[in-house]
Amino acid sequence: MIKNRPLYRQGKCVPDSITQNLLSITDFSLSFSNHLLENEFCDLYHQWINSTSFNFIDGLDSFPYRHFSQGTTEAFDKWYIRHSRKRFRIWKGEYVYHKIMFKTGLNWAFLDDEPLQKDDVVIISLPFADSGTAYRYHETLEQCERLHIPTLVDMCWFGTCYGMMFDLTYSCIEEVTFSLSKTFPISRHRIGMRYSKNKYYEDGLDAYTQDEYLNYFSQHVGIKFLQNFSSDYIPQKYRNVQIKICEELGVEVSPVVCLAIGDHRWEHLNRGGTHNRLCISDQLHEKYTKSLEI
């Protein structure tokens, strides 16, 4: 575990006291694990995503196959294997795990450095990991569409954002991934879901389901949070505080309530891309709590 990170560097959820309280009273006994939870979990997660009134999602129903995933990360591992003979492409500033895994022997290159080619495969986050915006999303997807490039859209910051348009109607998109780690204080429970457009007959996530070899523990926790908090809970509660903090720091407001975008004064936070990203999750809760005391 990385300790003593510089202030604002880590990307994490808001330490909201109400969501933390739910975690503290959640039953962690294994008595609930005598039946398969995946259908219940995936159906509830799907309803939770579509219930947002702060964002607009188009095209998610064209991905009929849903599987529990331990965060988005497990779904990425399956994607790397499925497309291991292609060249992987990401924008600078993406989730650092991609670059770590690419260096294990996979062929890859930053999208910033050279144009897309027909044998490439793309991973892109929306909201973008480096800014919380729709950074070069449509530009990238239009090129992937034209070149028939398989694409995975990572939506792990969903549940923390507002004012976003999620256009998933591009035919090149094969998978969409979600995670609850950035929304709720349950990142160590590894709770996510993968949508796919096609049925995979040779796939780890599908095999886990067929053999009922799943993390019932984490699905149980996820169901509790999905039942008790809406997908707009965090942005609705904290976006006004986010705006105030950004004004005080002199930084740009991000569509992701946990993030802000800094100018040259924040270069020490640069993650290799074109943005200087601040994570203000701790400050959001602190300032919100103080406002209640006034």
Secondary structure by P-SEA (a helix, b strand, c coil): ccccccccccccccccaaaaaaaaacccccccccccaaaaaaaaaaaaaaccccccccccccccbbbbcccaaaaaaaaaaacccbbbbbcccccaaaaaaaacbbbbbbcccccccccbbbbbbccccccccccaaaaaaaaaaaabbbbbbbccccccccccccccccccccbbbbbccccccccccccbbbbbcccccccaaaaaaaacccaaaaaaaaaaaaacccccccccccaaaaaaaaaaacccccccccbbbbcccccccccccccccccaaaaaaaaaaaaaac
